[in-house]
């Protein structure tokens, strides 16, 4: 099974109050995961990475052969695809943890950059996470 995930991180200020949004759909387009959560103070780029890391932790126990992630963060997508170097130490920590999960997972991983308009549901969830101030558990 192939899963399509949409992730987004939002920050009100840079750094500022931040949230993450995640939507996962199966091949039939059925939603199997919808998550919005508050992550505290972070930059927008860190929030984007936090959303991806949270997604990977959630899907590693779901039986899928392929995970395609759609993100409007050009920086994160290009860094994960090896096109840009990572200079920020905090982003480097997220990157290493993401790579560790990917190396031990049983699915093929692909990340694609999408226009912001295509990612509105995940963006809405990230902003709802900020407003709710409900932290992610686990």
N, CA and C atoms as an extended XYZ file, in Angstrom:
414
Properties=species:S:1:pos:R:3:atomname:S:1:resname:S:1:resid:I:1 pbc="F F F"
N         0.837       -1.176        0.000 N   UNK     1
C         0.000        0.000        0.000 CA  UNK     1
C         0.884        1.242        0.000 C   UNK     1
N         0.474        2.234       -0.767 N   UNK     2
C         1.144        3.525       -0.805 CA  UNK     2
C         0.340        4.516        0.013 C   UNK     2
N         1.024        5.258        0.864 N   UNK     3
C         0.386        6.318        1.644 CA  UNK     3
C         0.875        7.663        1.134 C   UNK     3
N        -0.051        8.614        1.074 N   UNK     4
C         0.272        9.992        0.724 CA  UNK     4
C         0.052       10.840        1.959 C   UNK     4
N         1.088       11.551        2.368 N   UNK     5
C         1.007       12.386        3.561 CA  UNK     5
C         1.254       13.840        3.177 C   UNK     5
N         0.536       14.710        3.846 N   UNK     6
C         0.713       16.153        3.700 CA  UNK     6
C         1.099       16.681        5.064 C   UNK     6
N         2.234       17.373        5.147 N   UNK     7
C         2.691       17.893        6.432 CA  UNK     7
C         2.913       19.395        6.322 C   UNK     7
N         2.756       20.061        7.458 N   UNK     8
C         3.047       21.482        7.499 CA  UNK     8
C         3.407       21.883        8.914 C   UNK     8
N         4.247       22.880        9.010 N   UNK     9
C         4.589       23.497       10.279 CA  UNK     9
C         4.257       24.974       10.178 C   UNK     9
N         3.755       25.531       11.262 N   UNK    10
C         3.403       26.951       11.277 CA  UNK    10
C         3.995       27.595       12.513 C   UNK    10
N         4.406       28.842       12.356 N   UNK    11
C         4.978       29.580       13.466 CA  UNK    11
C         4.448       31.002       13.432 C   UNK    11
N         3.977       31.474       14.567 N   UNK    12
C         3.513       32.857       14.671 CA  UNK    12
C         4.640       33.674       15.282 C   UNK    12
N         5.482       34.156       14.425 N   UNK    13
C         6.733       34.776       14.821 CA  UNK    13
C         7.830       33.825       14.386 C   UNK    13
N         9.037       34.264       14.357 N   UNK    14
C        10.088       33.363       13.880 CA  UNK    14
C        11.365       33.572       14.691 C   UNK    14
N        11.488       32.979       15.884 N   UNK    15
C        10.618       31.934       16.445 CA  UNK    15
C         9.362       32.518       17.093 C   UNK    15
N         8.419       31.626       17.300 N   UNK    16
C         7.170       31.992       17.946 CA  UNK    16
C         6.366       30.752       18.279 C   UNK    16
N         5.150       30.970       18.745 N   UNK    17
C         4.244       29.860       19.043 CA  UNK    17
C         4.058       29.059       17.763 C   UNK    17
N         4.207       27.727       17.854 N   UNK    18
C         4.232       26.903       16.644 CA  UNK    18
C         3.354       25.671       16.752 C   UNK    18
N         2.966       25.173       15.584 N   UNK    19
C         2.138       23.974       15.522 CA  UNK    19
C         2.490       23.160       14.295 C   UNK    19
N         1.987       21.930       14.290 N   UNK    20
C         2.197       21.027       13.160 CA  UNK    20
C         0.853       20.503       12.679 C   UNK    20
N         0.808       20.180       11.396 N   UNK    21
C        -0.382       19.585       10.804 CA  UNK    21
C         0.015       18.418        9.916 C   UNK    21
N        -0.760       17.331       10.022 N   UNK    22
C        -0.457       16.117        9.256 CA  UNK    22
C        -1.759       15.505        8.766 C   UNK    22
N        -1.783       15.143        7.492 N   UNK    23
C        -2.898       14.397        6.901 CA  UNK    23
C        -2.277       13.200        6.180 C   UNK    23
N        -2.824       12.008        6.379 N   UNK    24
C        -2.349       10.822        5.661 CA  UNK    24
C        -3.553       10.151        5.013 C   UNK    24
N        -3.385        9.847        3.724 N   UNK    25
C        -4.439        9.162        2.973 CA  UNK    25
C        -3.870        7.906        2.314 C   UNK    25
N        -4.727        6.896        2.190 N   UNK    26
C        -4.299        5.676        1.505 CA  UNK    26
C        -4.481        5.844       -0.002 C   UNK    26
N        -4.239        4.784       -0.744 N   UNK    27
C        -4.307        4.832       -2.209 CA  UNK    27
C        -5.688        5.196       -2.727 C   UNK    27
N        -6.716        4.890       -1.948 N   UNK    28
C        -8.093        5.191       -2.352 CA  UNK    28
C        -8.498        6.620       -1.991 C   UNK    28
N        -7.594        7.348       -1.340 N   UNK    29
C        -7.907        8.704       -0.935 CA  UNK    29
C        -8.584        8.791        0.422 C   UNK    29
N        -8.717        7.651        1.089 N   UNK    30
C        -9.350        7.631        2.407 CA  UNK    30
C        -8.368        8.139        3.452 C   UNK    30
N        -8.856        9.023        4.289 N   UNK    31
C        -8.017        9.593        5.336 CA  UNK    31
C        -7.808        8.572        6.446 C   UNK    31
N        -6.535        8.311        6.777 N   UNK    32
C        -6.262        7.364        7.858 CA  UNK    32
C        -5.589        8.020        9.060 C   UNK    32
N        -5.147        9.267        8.888 N   UNK    33
C        -4.574       10.014       10.010 CA  UNK    33
C        -4.771       11.498        9.766 C   UNK    33
N        -5.214       12.184       10.805 N   UNK    34
C        -5.390       13.638       10.772 CA  UNK    34
C        -4.934       14.148       12.125 C   UNK    34
N        -3.958       15.049       12.113 N   UNK    35
C        -3.371       15.480       13.370 CA  UNK    35
C        -2.956       16.936       13.298 C   UNK    35
N        -3.328       17.691       14.305 N   UNK    36
C        -2.854       19.049       14.495 CA  UNK    36
C        -2.412       19.161       15.939 C   UNK    36
N        -1.272       19.776       16.188 N   UNK    37
C        -0.772       19.847       17.566 CA  UNK    37
C         0.103       21.077       17.757 C   UNK    37
N         0.172       21.503       18.979 N   UNK    38
C         1.009       22.620       19.404 CA  UNK    38
C         2.376       22.060       19.788 C   UNK    38
N         3.451       22.726       19.373 N   UNK    39
C         4.792       22.242       19.724 CA  UNK    39
C         5.596       23.253       20.534 C   UNK    39
N         4.989       24.376       20.891 N   UNK    40
C         5.698       25.379       21.685 CA  UNK    40
C         6.411       26.390       20.816 C   UNK    40
N         7.479       26.965       21.348 N   UNK    41
C         8.239       27.975       20.604 CA  UNK    41
C         9.196       27.302       19.620 C   UNK    41
N         9.136       27.747       18.382 N   UNK    42
C        10.017       27.202       17.345 CA  UNK    42
C        10.028       28.154       16.162 C   UNK    42
N        11.002       27.969       15.293 N   UNK    43
C        10.989       28.688       14.020 CA  UNK    43
C        10.077       27.927       13.067 C   UNK    43
N         9.730       28.560       11.970 N   UNK    44
C         8.897       27.893       10.978 CA  UNK    44
C         9.601       26.651       10.420 C   UNK    44
N        10.908       26.761       10.150 N   UNK    45
C        11.636       25.609        9.599 CA  UNK    45
C        11.670       24.446       10.583 C   UNK    45
N        11.866       24.738       11.863 N   UNK    46
C        11.858       23.663       12.862 CA  UNK    46
C        10.472       23.028       12.966 C   UNK    46
N         9.429       23.832       12.841 N   UNK    47
C         8.064       23.295       12.882 CA  UNK    47
C         7.824       22.361       11.695 C   UNK    47
N         8.357       22.713       10.532 N   UNK    48
C         8.223       21.834        9.353 CA  UNK    48
C         8.884       20.482        9.616 C   UNK    48
N        10.083       20.511       10.178 N   UNK    49
C        10.789       19.271       10.496 CA  UNK    49
C        10.069       18.491       11.596 C   UNK    49
N         9.516       19.181       12.584 N   UNK    50
C         8.783       18.510       13.660 CA  UNK    50
C         7.568       17.786       13.099 C   UNK    50
N         6.899       18.389       12.121 N   UNK    51
C         5.741       17.745       11.498 CA  UNK    51
C         6.155       16.454       10.792 C   UNK    51
N         7.243       16.512       10.045 N   UNK    52
C         7.720       15.317        9.333 CA  UNK    52
C         8.148       14.232       10.317 C   UNK    52
N         8.885       14.602       11.332 N   UNK    53
C         9.336       13.622       12.319 CA  UNK    53
C         8.149       12.965       13.021 C   UNK    53
N         7.155       13.755       13.374 N   UNK    54
C         5.951       13.205       14.016 CA  UNK    54
C         5.241       12.245       13.076 C   UNK    54
N         5.133       12.623       11.812 N   UNK    55
C         4.524       11.735       10.817 CA  UNK    55
C         5.247       10.397       10.771 C   UNK    55
N         6.565       10.431       10.674 N   UNK    56
C         7.332        9.185       10.561 CA  UNK    56
C         7.155        8.305       11.791 C   UNK    56
N         7.093        8.911       12.954 N   UNK    57
C         6.872        8.131       14.175 CA  UNK    57
C         5.490        7.486       14.169 C   UNK    57
N         4.506        8.170       13.603 N   UNK    58
C         3.135        7.649       13.561 CA  UNK    58
C         2.974        6.533       12.526 C   UNK    58
N         3.621        6.665       11.376 N   UNK    59
C         3.397        5.686       10.306 CA  UNK    59
C         4.318        4.479       10.370 C   UNK    59
N         5.332        4.522       11.211 N   UNK    60
C         6.251        3.376       11.222 CA  UNK    60
C         5.562        2.088       11.680 C   UNK    60
N         4.426        2.212       12.340 N   UNK    61
C         3.679        1.027       12.771 CA  UNK    61
C         2.516        0.689       11.844 C   UNK    61
N         2.383        1.445       10.759 N   UNK    62
C         1.341        1.166        9.769 CA  UNK    62
C         1.982        0.371        8.648 C   UNK    62
N         1.294       -0.648        8.187 N   UNK    63
C         1.824       -1.493        7.132 CA  UNK    63
C         1.682       -0.778        5.786 C   UNK    63
N         2.784       -0.240        5.297 N   UNK    64
C         2.779        0.367        3.965 CA  UNK    64
C         4.109        0.065        3.300 C   UNK    64
N         4.080        0.016        1.976 N   UNK    65
C         5.300       -0.242        1.229 CA  UNK    65
C         5.970        1.055        0.777 C   UNK    65
N         5.166        2.122        0.652 N   UNK    66
C         5.692        3.379        0.126 CA  UNK    66
C         5.006        4.552        0.815 C   UNK    66
N         5.791        5.525        1.227 N   UNK    67
C         5.271        6.746        1.835 CA  UNK    67
C         5.736        7.921        0.987 C   UNK    67
N         4.762        8.660        0.463 N   UNK    68
C         5.067        9.859       -0.318 CA  UNK    68
C         4.603       11.052        0.504 C   UNK    68
N         5.550       11.902        0.867 N   UNK    69
C         5.253       13.079        1.680 CA  UNK    69
C         5.215       14.301        0.776 C   UNK    69
N         4.181       15.112        0.962 N   UNK    70
C         4.004       16.356        0.223 CA  UNK    70
C         4.168       17.497        1.223 C   UNK    70
N         5.075       18.415        0.949 N   UNK    71
C         5.342       19.527        1.851 CA  UNK    71
C         5.543       20.808        1.046 C   UNK    71
N         5.090       21.927        1.613 N   UNK    72
C         5.328       23.203        0.937 CA  UNK    72
C         6.621       23.868        1.403 C   UNK    72
N         7.404       23.158        2.226 N   UNK    73
C         8.690       23.683        2.683 CA  UNK    73
C         9.785       23.297        1.685 C   UNK    73
N        10.091       24.221        0.799 N   UNK    74
C        11.120       23.954       -0.202 CA  UNK    74
C        12.463       23.665        0.460 C   UNK    74
N        12.774       24.401        1.534 N   UNK    75
C        14.038       24.189        2.231 CA  UNK    75
C        14.139       22.750        2.740 C   UNK    75
N        13.122       22.283        3.463 N   UNK    76
C        13.170       20.939        4.031 CA  UNK    76
C        13.239       19.878        2.934 C   UNK    76
N        12.425       20.023        1.909 N   UNK    77
C        12.417       19.039        0.823 CA  UNK    77
C        13.785       18.972        0.153 C   UNK    77
N        14.365       20.121       -0.128 N   UNK    78
C        15.675       20.132       -0.797 CA  UNK    78
C        16.784       19.610        0.119 C   UNK    78
N        16.688       19.886        1.411 N   UNK    79
C        17.685       19.344        2.337 CA  UNK    79
C        17.572       17.825        2.411 C   UNK    79
N        16.356       17.318        2.519 N   UNK    80
C        16.176       15.869        2.619 CA  UNK    80
C        16.529       15.149        1.320 C   UNK    80
N        16.405       15.844        0.204 N   UNK    81
C        16.774       15.247       -1.083 CA  UNK    81
C        18.243       15.484       -1.435 C   UNK    81
N        19.008       16.085       -0.502 N   UNK    82
C        20.436       16.270       -0.689 CA  UNK    82
C        20.820       17.427       -1.583 C   UNK    82
N        19.877       18.309       -1.910 N   UNK    83
C        20.172       19.444       -2.786 CA  UNK    83
C        20.728       20.641       -2.014 C   UNK    83
N        20.339       20.778       -0.750 N   UNK    84
C        20.825       21.864        0.105 CA  UNK    84
C        21.534       21.268        1.307 C   UNK    84
N        22.563       21.961        1.768 N   UNK    85
C        23.252       21.569        2.998 CA  UNK    85
C        22.440       22.023        4.201 C   UNK    85
N        22.668       21.364        5.312 N   UNK    86
C        22.031       21.754        6.568 CA  UNK    86
C        23.071       22.490        7.391 C   UNK    86
N        22.778       23.746        7.696 N   UNK    87
C        23.715       24.572        8.446 CA  UNK    87
C        23.266       24.778        9.890 C   UNK    87
N        21.958       24.702       10.135 N   UNK    88
C        21.387       24.950       11.455 CA  UNK    88
C        21.509       23.696       12.324 C   UNK    88
N        22.072       23.834       13.536 N   UNK    89
C        22.291       22.680       14.425 CA  UNK    89
C        20.984       22.004       14.839 C   UNK    89
N        19.955       22.792       15.115 N   UNK    90
C        18.664       22.210       15.526 CA  UNK    90
C        18.040       21.421       14.388 C   UNK    90
N        18.091       21.973       13.189 N   UNK    91
C        17.580       21.242       12.031 CA  UNK    91
C        18.405       19.975       11.832 C   UNK    91
N        19.696       20.061       12.060 N   UNK    92
C        20.557       18.885       11.943 CA  UNK    92
C        20.136       17.761       12.871 C   UNK    92
N        19.707       18.104       14.075 N   UNK    93
C        19.230       17.080       15.022 CA  UNK    93
C        17.982       16.392       14.481 C   UNK    93
N        17.041       17.193       13.978 N   UNK    94
C        15.827       16.612       13.386 CA  UNK    94
C        16.186       15.740       12.188 C   UNK    94
N        17.077       16.242       11.342 N   UNK    95
C        17.482       15.519       10.142 CA  UNK    95
C        18.052       14.142       10.499 C   UNK    95
N        18.937       14.113       11.492 N   UNK    96
C        19.546       12.835       11.883 CA  UNK    96
C        18.502       11.858       12.428 C   UNK    96
N        17.560       12.364       13.223 N   UNK    97
C        16.523       11.485       13.761 CA  UNK    97
C        15.614       10.965       12.641 C   UNK    97
N        15.303       11.819       11.692 N   UNK    98
C        14.494       11.406       10.541 CA  UNK    98
C        15.234       10.335        9.749 C   UNK    98
N        16.515       10.540        9.489 N   UNK    99
C        17.300        9.564        8.739 CA  UNK    99
C        17.370        8.218        9.462 C   UNK    99
N        17.503        8.269       10.778 N   UNK   100
C        17.544        7.029       11.567 CA  UNK   100
C        16.246        6.240       11.410 C   UNK   100
N        15.117        6.932       11.489 N   UNK   101
C        13.826        6.264       11.309 CA  UNK   101
C        13.717        5.696        9.904 C   UNK   101
N        14.117        6.480        8.905 N   UNK   102
C        14.015        6.013        7.522 CA  UNK   102
C        14.896        4.796        7.263 C   UNK   102
N        16.078        4.755        7.871 N   UNK   103
C        16.988        3.626        7.664 CA  UNK   103
C        16.472        2.340        8.318 C   UNK   103
N        15.612        2.469        9.318 N   UNK   104
C        15.093        1.285       10.000 CA  UNK   104
C        13.650        0.969        9.616 C   UNK   104
N        13.093        1.727        8.681 N   UNK   105
C        11.697        1.499        8.293 CA  UNK   105
C        11.613        0.469        7.168 C   UNK   105
N        10.411       -0.050        6.987 N   UNK   106
C        10.189       -1.060        5.955 CA  UNK   106
C         9.494       -0.495        4.723 C   UNK   106
N         9.481        0.814        4.577 N   UNK   107
C         8.809        1.409        3.429 CA  UNK   107
C         9.772        2.289        2.643 C   UNK   107
N         9.476        2.434        1.349 N   UNK   108
C        10.214        3.369        0.503 CA  UNK   108
C         9.709        4.769        0.825 C   UNK   108
N        10.610        5.737        0.854 N   UNK   109
C        10.258        7.106        1.231 CA  UNK   109
C        10.557        8.059        0.093 C   UNK   109
N         9.615        8.954       -0.131 N   UNK   110
C         9.800        9.994       -1.133 CA  UNK   110
C         9.206       11.281       -0.570 C   UNK   110
N         9.879       12.390       -0.780 N   UNK   111
C         9.345       13.673       -0.342 CA  UNK   111
C         9.314       14.614       -1.537 C   UNK   111
N         8.176       15.305       -1.691 N   UNK   112
C         7.963       16.186       -2.834 CA  UNK   112
C         7.563       17.576       -2.364 C   UNK   112
N         8.049       18.562       -3.070 N   UNK   113
C         7.618       19.937       -2.795 CA  UNK   113
C         6.320       20.198       -3.557 C   UNK   113
N         5.352       20.791       -2.844 N   UNK   114
C         4.080       21.160       -3.458 CA  UNK   114
C         3.806       22.632       -3.187 C   UNK   114
N         3.038       23.279       -4.046 N   UNK   115
C         2.669       24.670       -3.786 CA  UNK   115
C         1.858       24.789       -2.494 C   UNK   115
N         1.977       25.907       -1.861 N   UNK   116
C         1.296       26.161       -0.593 CA  UNK   116
C        -0.220       25.917       -0.695 C   UNK   116
N        -0.811       26.295       -1.827 N   UNK   117
C        -2.263       26.139       -2.008 CA  UNK   117
C        -2.693       24.677       -1.955 C   UNK   117
N        -1.812       23.783       -2.339 N   UNK   118
C        -2.125       22.349       -2.348 CA  UNK   118
C        -2.064       21.742       -0.951 C   UNK   118
N        -1.498       22.491       -0.020 N   UNK   119
C        -1.247       21.965        1.324 CA  UNK   119
C        -2.112       22.668        2.376 C   UNK   119
N        -3.256       23.186        1.960 N   UNK   120
C        -4.060       24.014        2.866 CA  UNK   120
C        -4.626       23.257        4.061 C   UNK   120
N        -4.954       21.965        3.896 N   UNK   121
C        -5.507       21.204        5.028 CA  UNK   121
C        -4.483       21.030        6.144 C   UNK   121
N        -3.260       20.674        5.780 N   UNK   122
C        -2.215       20.503        6.791 CA  UNK   122
C        -1.881       21.851        7.431 C   UNK   122
N        -1.885       22.912        6.639 N   UNK   123
C        -1.641       24.256        7.166 CA  UNK   123
C        -2.722       24.640        8.173 C   UNK   123
N        -3.959       24.348        7.846 N   UNK   124
C        -5.063       24.654        8.751 CA  UNK   124
C        -4.903       23.893       10.068 C   UNK   124
N        -4.526       22.632       10.001 N   UNK   125
C        -4.323       21.833       11.215 CA  UNK   125
C        -3.178       22.380       12.062 C   UNK   125
N        -2.099       22.818       11.409 N   UNK   126
C        -0.969       23.387       12.147 CA  UNK   126
C        -1.402       24.655       12.884 C   UNK   126
N        -2.189       25.491       12.222 N   UNK   127
C        -2.675       26.712       12.866 CA  UNK   127
C        -3.685       26.419       13.962 C   UNK   127
N        -4.518       25.405       13.770 N   UNK   128
C        -5.437       24.989       14.834 CA  UNK   128
C        -4.657       24.469       16.037 C   UNK   128
N        -3.546       23.800       15.779 N   UNK   129
C        -2.690       23.322       16.865 CA  UNK   129
C        -2.157       24.467       17.704 C   UNK   129
N        -1.730       25.539       17.036 N   UNK   130
C        -1.235       26.711       17.751 CA  UNK   130
C        -2.354       27.295       18.614 C   UNK   130
N        -3.528       27.446       18.014 N   UNK   131
C        -4.650       28.054       18.732 CA  UNK   131
C        -5.118       27.210       19.909 C   UNK   131
N        -5.067       25.905       19.755 N   UNK   132
C        -5.558       25.019       20.818 CA  UNK   132
C        -4.582       24.911       21.987 C   UNK   132
N        -3.297       25.127       21.701 N   UNK   133
C        -2.228       24.947       22.697 CA  UNK   133
C        -2.230       23.528       23.281 C   UNK   133
N        -2.783       22.582       22.487 N   UNK   134
C        -2.803       21.192       22.916 CA  UNK   134
C        -1.545       20.512       22.403 C   UNK   134
N        -0.710       20.121       23.337 N   UNK   135
C         0.562       19.488       22.972 CA  UNK   135
C         0.348       18.040       22.551 C   UNK   135
N         1.202       17.619       21.673 N   UNK   136
C         1.215       16.244       21.208 CA  UNK   136
C         1.722       15.348       22.317 C   UNK   136
N         1.044       14.239       22.535 N   UNK   137
C         1.516       13.285       23.538 CA  UNK   137
C         2.287       12.174       22.870 C   UNK   137
N         3.306       11.669       23.566 N   UNK   138
C         4.077       10.546       23.041 CA  UNK   138
C         5.039       11.041       22.074 C   UNK   138
